[in-house]
Amino acid sequence: MSIREKDFRGVDLNLLVTLAVLLRERSVSRAAACLHLGQPAVSGALARLRELFGDELLVRVPQGMAPTVRALALQSELTPLLERLQTLLFAEASFEPASAARAFSLGMSDWVEIWLAPKLLPRLRALAPKLRIALETTDPFTGSAMLEQGRMELGVSVFAPGPAWQQTRPLRSMGFAVVYDPKQLPLPAPLSLDDYLAHQHALVSYRGARQGTADRALAERGLSRVVSHTASRFASLPPLLKALPLLATVPEALADEWVASHGLCASLPPLDLPPFTVSLIRHAASGGDPGLDWLEAQILDIAGEAQSKA
């Protein structure tokens, strides 16, 4: 349906409310009391309504005022219309997880997905069994564009600063750990700096760079390591570490997962590496969406539990 804006130029919504009350009360004085207006104001509104609709609408009878046929037809349409408008304007939006059948697009970098998804998805299944979750791959550089293009509704990763409309909420601060296969590299933990520099390293780089946080920290001390393998996804590292004598410096939460699931060893890095923050981002235009607010709360809760156990 196409809305013709010019048709509404001479229409005051308050007139329609007044008409609905007049048709309900069938009395100018009672309608004035309900509307908290004086009788002259309601009488004036009735005159404007008669002009607008080209009909008397209400005519005087011995018992008060009686609606015309046109007025009764208007009442049958106008009352439910105003009720829907009232709900649209003033009813608070709600989200019932137990019955909601909605799809959400959730962006995560692959290591965050490995860490967070196994904790988040079972919770969502238990609390909101009809939800559908589409996990999209994001990274520190693509988050803003994915939000703007509607490719994700919430993003969880380490993100670069975004535009003003991007809302960012810190989830968890964490550091790094060095992981390796003890069968390939039978090294004691914690690793010494000599051991760290003596062996080759695998590095995950989203844009093909061959240096990361550890390389910058080593360079400040006039040192360097040998990065012999680079990968675009953290998920490819465990098979690589099981096959080759390599070290990998990864987020500590990921190291905890791999120690449990892949039998790898983890050590604190033998050099000072600055911690980083995993954040949740969303578009400011999504504010007030109760479904997204609820999903964000679940992610915050899980991240908080993980932080307390760290």
Buried (B, 14 or more C-beta within 10 A) or exposed (E): EEEEEEEEEEEEEEBBBBBBBBBEBBBBEBBBBBBEBEEEEBBEBBEBBBEBBEBBBBEEEEEEBBBBEEBEEBBEEBEEEBEEEEEEEEEEEEBEBEEBEBEBBBBBBBBBBBBBBEBBBEEBEEEBEEBEBEBBBBBBEBBBEBBBEEBBBBBBBBBEEBEEEBBBBEBBEBBBBBBBBEEBBEBEEEBEEEBBBBBBBBBBEBEEEEBBBBBEBBEEEEEEBEBEBBBEBBBBBBEBBBEBBBBBBBBBBBBBBBBEEBEBBBBBBBBEBEEBEBBBBBBEEBEEBBBBBBBBEBBBEBBEEBBEEE
